[in-house]
Amino acid sequence: MFRFFVSDLDGTLLDHTHRVDEEVLKGIKEILAKGHYFAICTGRSMQEDDEVNFGIEHENMYTICMNGAIIYKDAKTVIKRSPMTKEAVSLMIDTFPELFLRFEGQKVNYYPFSAAEGLAYIKVQGLYKDHEDERMQFLAKRARFGATKEEILADDIYKVNFSIGDIKLIDKMNDFLYKHRDLYVNSPWAIGFYDIVSADVNKGVITKWLCNYLNISEDETCVYGDSYNDFELMEMFKHSYAPSNAIHQVKHLAGNIIGDYDDHSVIKDMLAKLE
């Protein structure tokens, strides 16, 4: 019998709109009501709308965010933190002054750039064609633009997020990450995008930690994912599931392939396992 259900958000639990709908919420609440455990496992910071755990207050509801850098038991209680070292943060600031880097704290995101400089950077990189203003509105949430190095280092930084369209900059960054693989790991959701956390952090390792914390065996755990940052999650758990829209590599690693995310395949699969 499965006791613990763990799911990525975008492209997995959530459909192409990336929004939580009533069917997803109803399904999660049913899982919890029957005494099972549920965890969101996402690259998101979960700062955007102040709804860690989707606002669900239940003792068996958890959120693994920033690819595992922070785990919430509820909207306020953090049970595990894995911030980047000050050395790692400082080195990235000094090495890439030309990149529009977002340094994510628990509550505040820091940018060495101004908002205007950030918008200009996004337009030059070309990864959000015709949606640059919309992207900047998203990035401006909880943002402190023009932050100094000292301000950034004064906070705990859990993730560095950015995008690159220039192939020379991509090569420079990838060489840097390989050289300093003892400090960083990149767990992106797509090519050209970077979600960098501490080298010992990924969704698979942190989900195993949470299983131990809850005294739940891996054989009682089902995990779901669709993209690059779900590789370790798919590899480390026997009962791993990918929706049919997942990238090829994830479907290859997953133990099982289910329906498309636009058909609520993940929440339906979870509920079927309760019967």
N, C-alpha and C positions, 0 to 999 in steps of 0.2 A: 504494500500500500504506500502511495506517495504522500508525504507529509509536507513537502516544501516545494514551492513553485517559484522559479526565478526567471524574469524576462527582461530583455532589452526593450527599449521603447520604440524609437523611430524605425520604421520598416519591419517591425516585429509585432509587438503588442498594439501599436498604433498604425493606422492606415496612412495613405498618401497625404492626408491633411495634417498629420503630425499632432492631432488634437485628441484629447481624451473624450470619448463619447459615453453615453449612458449605458450602452451594452458592455463596454469594458468595465466601468465602475460597478455595475450590477454584478458582473461575473466575479470580480475581486471580492466584493462584499460577501458573495455566496461562499467562496472558498474559505474566507476567514470565519464566517458564521458556523461552518462545519468543523472548525477546530484545526484547520490546516494553516501553514505559514505561507506568506507571499512576500516577495522582494522585487522591487524595480531594480534593474541593473543597467545603468546608462552612462554615457559620456557627458550628459548634461550636468550642469552645476546645480540644477534645481533651485536656482535663485530667482528665476525670471518672474514667477507669479506668486511667490511665497507659499506654494502648495507642495511642499515636500510630502511624499506619500499621497499625492493628489488630495490632500486634506483629510484623508481617512485616519481617524484616531482609533487604533486597535493594537492590542499588545502583540499580535502576531504579524504586524505589517512593518516592513523595513524598506529603506531606500539606499542602495549602493550607487553613489554618484561620482562624477568626474573619473569614470573608468576604474573606480575602486579606491580613490584617494580619501573619500569620506563615507562613512556609513551612519545613517540616521535610524534610530529606533522609532522616533516619531518626528513631528515637525521641528522640535527643539533639541532633542537629546541625541548627541553624537556619541556613538559607542566605539568608534575607531577612526583615527586620523593618520594619514601618511603624507605629510607635507614634503615638498622638495627641500633639499638642503639649501642653506643660504649660499653655499659655494656654487651650486648648480644654477640658481637664479641669477646670481651676480655674473657668472660666466656668460650666460645667454644674453643678458643686457649688454655686456661689453662687446660681445662678438657680433651681434646683429643689430646695430643701431639703425640700419636701413629698413628693417622689417616692422610691420605694424603688429606688434606682439601684444596679446592680452594676457596679463598675469592675474590668474583667478584666485582670490582669497575666498574664505567661506561666505563673506557677505558683500565684498567689494571687489570689482575688477579694475585693474590699474593699466593705464596706457602711457608709455613715455611720449606718445604723439599727441597733438591736439586733435579735436574732432575733424577739423577741416583737412588736416594732413592725412588722417585716417581715410577719409572719403576719397581723397586724391589717390592714395595708395591702392585702394580697392578697385578704383576705375582703371588704373594702369595694369593691375594684375589680370583683370578681365575674367574673373571666376564667377562674378555675379552679374553678368551682362543684362542690362536693363532693369536690374533690381538693386543697384548700389545704395540708393537712398533707403530702401526698405531694410537692407542689411545693416546700415548704420543706425537706424532706429532701434534695431534689436541689440546691437553692440553697445548702445548708449545706456542701456538699463544697468543700474547699479555701477555706473562707470565713473572713474576718476581720470579724466584726460590730463595730459601734461604732467603726470606723476614723475617725481624725481626717483633716482635709484634708491636713495635713502628711504623714501616713503614706501617703495615697493618692498624693500628688505625688512622694513619694520613690521610687516604683516607676515603671516604664514601663507605661502603660495602653494597651492595644491596642483595646479595645472597651468600650462602655457598653451594658448590656443591661437592659431593664425592660419592664413592661407597663402600659397605662393603659386603664381602662374608662370613666372620666368624660369626657364629650364636651368639657367646658370645658377640662380639662387637656390633652386631645388637641389642641384648637385652639391652646392656649398653646404646646405643644411644637412643633407643625407650623409655627407662625409663627416661633418661635425658630430652628428648623432652616433655614427659608428665609432668614431674615435673616443667618444665619451659615453659608451654604452654602459659603463659602470654607474653613471649618474642619471641617465634618461632612458625612457622608452616611449616611442611614438605609437599610439593606438588610434589611428584616424578612422573616420567613418567613410572617407572616399579619397581617391588619389588627388594630390594637390592641397590637401587639408592636413593640419597637424594638431593633434591633441597629445601633448607631451606631459608625462607624469614621472614620478620617481621610478628608478629602474626596477625596483622590487614590487611594483604595483601593476596588476592587471585584473580583469574581471574574474578570471578563473581562480587565481590565487586567493582573492578576497572573498569570493563566494565559498571556497573551501573553509576559510577562516570563520565565516559566518555559520556554516554548518556545524563546525566544532563548538562555536559559542552557544548555539542553540541545542547542542547534543542531538543533532540529526545526522544520520548516516548519508553518505553520498548515494547509496542505493535507494534512498527514500526521497531523492531530490531530482526534479526535472528542470532543465534549463533550456532557454529559447533565445536565438539570436539570428542575425542576418548579414552582418558586415564585418569589416576588417578588425574592429575592436572586440569582436566576439570569438576570435580564433581560439584563444586559450580556454574560454568557457566551453566551447564545443569539444575541445581535445580532452579536457580534464574530467568530464562527467560522462558516465555510461549512458544516461538517459538524456541525450541532447537532441533538440528538435530545431529545424529550420523551416520557415515558411517558404513556399515555392518561389517567391520573389527574391530570395536571398542570393547573394553573389555565389558564383560557382565554387569558390574555395570553401565557403562556409557549408554549403550543401555537401561537399565532399567530406568534411570533417564531422558533420552531424551524424548521429546514429539514425535519425529518422527525418523524412521530409513530409510536411503537412501542407495544407492549402495556402492560398494567397492571403496576404495581410489585409487586403481590402475586403475580405470575406470574414474578418474576425476569427481567422483560423486558430490563432494562439489561445485566446480565451476559451473558445469552443473546445479545443483539445484538452485544456486543463479541466474544464467542467466535466468532460466525458470521463476523465480519470477519477473523478470523485464517486462515480456510480459503481 
